Amino acid sequence: MKIIALNHPIGTLPTMTPSLDVIADSALVMPGKPMFLPDFSPQWSGRLYVALRVSRLGKAISEKFASRYYDGVALALRLVPILTEKELQLAGGSKGLLGLFDYCVALGPWMPVETLGSKMTLTFQGENIPIDAEQLQLSKTISRISQYATIKMGDVVLPCSFPNEIAIVVNQVVDATITPQGASPIDALHVRIK
């Protein structure tokens, strides 16, 4: 099992050679458990992602058939350290490597993809962000990734992030809901930071 996070915001197309991070499965926080901030950085930020659960083995998947290769969607919170320019240079210029520490990704509950509908609203930190399902580029992302690597059942793909960074501090709780058009809000993420 692996986690693949694309480094582009919602609403933009993944390029033919997408910028991405491959994250070890040890990065996933078990459901209901808090995220612990490591002490190798004094400041942290978080970013919300859409997450897809891969349901079949596939390689070189056509975009036309890509929706057959995932069966669940969730919200994910990914933590990354905030680095000074000097710290970033010492790390070799790659923020991606610093985001690979254990327990840096928390997932909300998995939902059937159909639950979201074509339009929805993401609510977190008092903000409402309208989302059109087309902006998520789910099938296009699965197709692009599968051109380079085999995806396997249980893999988690983070196809796009939301633009708002979250300042992360100890004892914080990050909550988010998704409200499909014409439906009730769904509790999509609840994470305690320790």
Protein Blocks (a to p, Z undefined) as FASTA:
>chain_A
ZZddddbdehiacdfbdcdddddfklpccehiacdddfkbfbdcdddddddddfbdcehi
afklmmmmpcbdcddddddddddfklmmmnoopaklmmmcghiaccdddddfklnombdc
ddeehiacdddfklnommmmmmmmmmmpccdehiacdfbccfbdcdddehiacdddddde
hiacddfbdcddZZ
